[in-house]
Amino acid sequence: MTIELKSGQMASSTKPSAVSGVSGRLAKGMLICAVVSVLLDFMVHKHAFFPWENWPGFYIFFGSITVGIMVMAARYILRPLICKPDAETEGDNSRWR
């Protein structure tokens, strides 16, 4: 981010974003949880109904794919149905008065 000072000089903010640090830690934490879950999958006896439920890491893979599909559905299907188009909300501050 660049800020113009009164003297005409440009000041630059080099402070790292707090969000990037949190998202990196979150990704590492999720990866550790996934690895631990796959390792525990080898130690736990499952009473599977379908043969593919016995595959190692099946539930991790299935859950990750399902969450990805839900996020994409929320972004590309539900959001256009719920949100107003930008042209309708631009310059309309009547609800904040």
C-alpha positions as a LaTeX table, in Angstrom:
\begin{tabular}{lrrr}
\hline
Residue & $x$ (\AA) & $y$ (\AA) & $z$ (\AA) \\
\hline
Met1 & 0.00 & 0.00 & 0.00 \\
Thr2 & 1.34 & 3.40 & $-0.92$ \\
Ile3 & 0.38 & 6.63 & 0.86 \\
Glu4 & 1.12 & 10.13 & $-0.47$ \\
Leu5 & 2.43 & 12.53 & 2.18 \\
Lys6 & 1.82 & 16.31 & 2.23 \\
Ser7 & 5.39 & 16.93 & 1.12 \\
Gly8 & 4.75 & 14.98 & $-2.09$ \\
Gln9 & 6.84 & 11.98 & $-1.01$ \\
Met10 & 5.41 & 8.52 & $-1.17$ \\
Ala11 & 5.38 & 6.37 & 1.97 \\
Ser12 & 5.13 & 2.63 & 1.56 \\
Ser13 & 3.76 & 0.21 & 4.10 \\
Thr14 & 5.84 & $-2.97$ & 4.19 \\
Lys15 & 4.04 & $-4.46$ & 7.19 \\
Pro16 & 3.05 & $-8.06$ & 6.41 \\
Ser17 & $-0.63$ & $-8.82$ & 6.45 \\
Ala18 & $-1.93$ & $-10.67$ & 9.49 \\
Val19 & $-4.33$ & $-12.63$ & 7.29 \\
Ser20 & $-1.55$ & $-14.29$ & 5.30 \\
Gly21 & 0.05 & $-15.61$ & 8.49 \\
Val22 & $-3.24$ & $-16.98$ & 9.77 \\
Ser23 & $-4.12$ & $-18.67$ & 6.49 \\
Gly24 & $-0.68$ & $-20.30$ & 6.33 \\
Arg25 & $-1.06$ & $-21.67$ & 9.85 \\
Leu26 & $-4.59$ & $-22.81$ & 9.05 \\
Ala27 & $-3.39$ & $-24.67$ & 5.95 \\
Lys28 & $-0.59$ & $-26.35$ & 7.90 \\
Gly29 & $-3.03$ & $-27.33$ & 10.66 \\
Met30 & $-5.47$ & $-28.81$ & 8.16 \\
Leu31 & $-2.67$ & $-30.74$ & 6.45 \\
Ile32 & $-1.50$ & $-32.14$ & 9.79 \\
Cys33 & $-5.07$ & $-33.18$ & 10.65 \\
Ala34 & $-5.45$ & $-34.89$ & 7.27 \\
Val35 & $-2.17$ & $-36.81$ & 7.68 \\
Val36 & $-3.10$ & $-37.89$ & 11.22 \\
Ser37 & $-6.53$ & $-39.00$ & 10.00 \\
Val38 & $-5.02$ & $-41.11$ & 7.23 \\
Leu39 & $-2.56$ & $-42.68$ & 9.68 \\
Leu40 & $-5.37$ & $-43.46$ & 12.12 \\
Asp41 & $-7.36$ & $-44.92$ & 9.25 \\
Phe42 & $-4.88$ & $-47.82$ & 9.12 \\
Met43 & $-5.36$ & $-48.57$ & 12.84 \\
Val44 & $-9.15$ & $-48.44$ & 13.14 \\
His45 & $-11.32$ & $-51.37$ & 12.09 \\
Lys46 & $-14.25$ & $-50.19$ & 9.98 \\
His47 & $-17.52$ & $-51.99$ & 9.43 \\
Ala48 & $-17.94$ & $-50.94$ & 5.81 \\
Phe49 & $-21.08$ & $-51.45$ & 3.83 \\
Phe50 & $-19.50$ & $-50.74$ & 0.44 \\
Pro51 & $-16.11$ & $-52.15$ & $-0.63$ \\
Trp52 & $-14.60$ & $-48.71$ & $-1.37$ \\
Glu53 & $-15.12$ & $-47.65$ & 2.24 \\
Asn54 & $-12.23$ & $-49.96$ & 3.17 \\
Trp55 & $-9.78$ & $-48.02$ & 0.96 \\
Pro56 & $-7.22$ & $-46.15$ & 3.08 \\
Gly57 & $-7.98$ & $-42.44$ & 3.13 \\
Phe58 & $-11.37$ & $-42.82$ & 1.45 \\
Tyr59 & $-13.21$ & $-40.64$ & 3.96 \\
Ile60 & $-10.53$ & $-37.93$ & 3.83 \\
Phe61 & $-10.69$ & $-37.83$ & 0.03 \\
Phe62 & $-14.50$ & $-37.99$ & $-0.07$ \\
Gly63 & $-14.86$ & $-35.26$ & 2.56 \\
Ser64 & $-12.39$ & $-32.94$ & 0.81 \\
Ile65 & $-14.13$ & $-33.34$ & $-2.54$ \\
Thr66 & $-17.54$ & $-32.79$ & $-0.93$ \\
Val67 & $-16.44$ & $-29.60$ & 0.83 \\
Gly68 & $-14.95$ & $-28.31$ & $-2.43$ \\
Ile69 & $-18.21$ & $-28.96$ & $-4.27$ \\
Met70 & $-20.20$ & $-27.22$ & $-1.52$ \\
Val71 & $-17.95$ & $-24.13$ & $-1.68$ \\
Met72 & $-18.24$ & $-23.96$ & $-5.47$ \\
Ala73 & $-22.02$ & $-24.36$ & $-5.27$ \\
Ala74 & $-22.26$ & $-21.58$ & $-2.70$ \\
Arg75 & $-20.06$ & $-19.27$ & $-4.76$ \\
Tyr76 & $-21.44$ & $-19.82$ & $-8.24$ \\
Ile77 & $-25.06$ & $-20.92$ & $-7.65$ \\
Leu78 & $-26.29$ & $-19.53$ & $-4.32$ \\
Arg79 & $-24.45$ & $-16.20$ & $-4.29$ \\
Pro80 & $-25.99$ & $-14.92$ & $-7.56$ \\
Leu81 & $-29.44$ & $-15.91$ & $-6.27$ \\
Ile82 & $-29.03$ & $-14.11$ & $-2.94$ \\
Cys83 & $-26.88$ & $-11.02$ & $-3.67$ \\
Lys84 & $-27.98$ & $-7.93$ & $-5.53$ \\
Pro85 & $-26.08$ & $-7.00$ & $-8.68$ \\
Asp86 & $-23.40$ & $-4.34$ & $-8.16$ \\
Ala87 & $-25.30$ & $-1.78$ & $-10.29$ \\
Glu88 & $-28.21$ & $-1.81$ & $-7.82$ \\
Thr89 & $-26.08$ & $-1.26$ & $-4.74$ \\
Glu90 & $-23.63$ & 1.27 & $-6.20$ \\
Gly91 & $-24.28$ & 4.74 & $-4.78$ \\
Asp92 & $-27.31$ & 3.62 & $-2.79$ \\
Asn93 & $-26.65$ & 4.56 & 0.83 \\
Ser94 & $-30.30$ & 5.06 & 1.79 \\
Arg95 & $-30.34$ & 2.11 & 4.15 \\
Trp96 & $-27.43$ & 3.52 & 6.20 \\
Arg97 & $-29.09$ & 6.88 & 6.91 \\
\hline
\end{tabular}
